Amino acid sequence: MSTQDNHNYRNYTMSTTGDVNPDGTGKQPDFWDVGDALSVGLSGSGALTVEGVGVVSSTNGFLGWKSGSAGEAIITGSAARWHNSEKLTVGFYGEGALTVAAQGEVSNTEGTIGEHTGSTGEVTVTGLDSHWSNSSWLTVGDKRLEYAKRGLAPDR
């Protein structure tokens, strides 16, 4: 694992494909504490798969960091978790895709889909008891949504 500027970049380190699977072929332990930001698809393509009993913990998560890059995360299975103590961005300047399925769980304080002009983000949460939890707000493009006790309310 190489670390640059206290960030963990996925698309050219860790393995020849740049893909990471904490519960897979022994590339990472079942619990992977990144310690800082995790960028999947820094300047190329990268993928993060968390399945089975895999758990990833980071401060911030970025899927599709630079323009022209692509980052994908798939969180699937009843014990699969990706916890970001701060922000998760799906499509920072590049293309990002997040899939949460089969009781998987993703959590963060702030969530953003398509942060900068020209970026794209796609989020799919599917299956009973699959969750993407944003404890503060969710921004979609230039629109911010805030969670209310009884649902989702648009920014005033």
N, C-alpha and C positions, 0 to 999 in steps of 0.2 A: 504494500500500500504506500503510495507516495502522497505526501501532503505538501501543498504549495499555499503559502499565505494563509495558513490555518483553515483551508477549505479542502474538502475531499472531492476530487473531480472524477467523474465517471465518463470515460469514452476512450481512454488510452492506457489506463493503469489497471492493476489488479489481475487482468487476464487479457488474452489476445483479442477477445471480442469487446472488452470493456463492460461486460454485463456482470451483475452481482446478484447472487441468490443466497441469502443468509441461511436458508434451510436446505440448500441444494448440495452441490458436489464438494463441499468442504472449503469453499472459497472464503467464507466468513463463518464465525460461530453463529449459533441460533440467535443469540442476542448480540447485536452490533451497536455499540455506543460510538458514534462518529466523533462526538466531542465538539463539533462546530457545524458549519454548513455543509450540506451534501448537494453537489450539483451533478445531475444526471444529464449528459449531453452538453458538455461544455462548449466545444467547437466542432463537434461531429455528432455521431449518433451514440446513444447509450441507453441501457435498460437496467432497471432495478426490479427484481421479482422477490416479493416476500410472501412465502407460503408456508403452510403447515404450522409449525411452532416458531417461525422466524419473527424476530422483532428488531426493528431499526429505530434508533433514537438519535436525533440531530437537533441543533438549534433552529436552523432554517433549511428548507428544501427548495431546490430549483430544478425544474424540468424544462430543458431547452433554454440554455443560458444565452448564447450568442446568436446573432442573426445567421440563419442558415443551419443552425444546429437543431437536433431533435432529441428529446429525452422522454422516456416512457417509464412509468412505474405501475406495476400490477401487484396489488395487495389482495391475496385471496386465501381463504380458509378461516376456520373459527378461532384460531389463536394467532393469526397473522396481524401484525401491528406495525405502523410507522408513526412515531410520535415526534413532532416538531415542537419544541418549547416556544417558538416564536412564529415564524411565517412560513407558509408553503405557497410557492408560485408555480403555476402550471402555464408555461409559455412566458418566459421573462423577455427576451428579445427574439427567441427562436420559437420552435414548435414544441408544445408539451402535451402529454396525454397521461391521465391518471385513471386507472380502473380499480375500483374497490368492489370485491365480489365475495360471495359465499361466506358471509359473516366476518369479512375482513374489516379492519378499522384503521382510519387515518385521523390524526388529531393535530391541531395547531391553534394558535391564537388568532392570527390573521390569515385569510386565504385570498389568493388572487388568481383569476383566470384571464390570461392575455394582458400582461402588465403594460407593455410598451407598444406604440404604434408599429404595426407590421408583425407583431407576435400573434400566435394562435394558441389557444388552449382548449382542450376537450376533457371533460370529466364525466365518467360513467360510474354511478353507484347502483349496483344491481344485486338482487337477492335479499331475502328476508334477513334482517338483522345485520346488514352491511351498513357501515357508517363513515361519513366524512364530517367530523365535528370541527367547527370554527367557533371558538369561544368568544371572540370579539366581533369580527365582521368578515364578510365575503365581498370582494370587489370583482365584478365581471366587466372587463373592458374599463370604461370610465364611470361605471355605475356601482355604487356601494350599497350592499344590502346588510341590514343588521337583524340579528335574531331577536325576536320578542318571545315572551313566555309562551304564547299560543301560536307561534309560527314565525314567518319571515316577513319583515316589514321593510319597504324601500326607504332609502335615505331621504330625509326631509329637505 
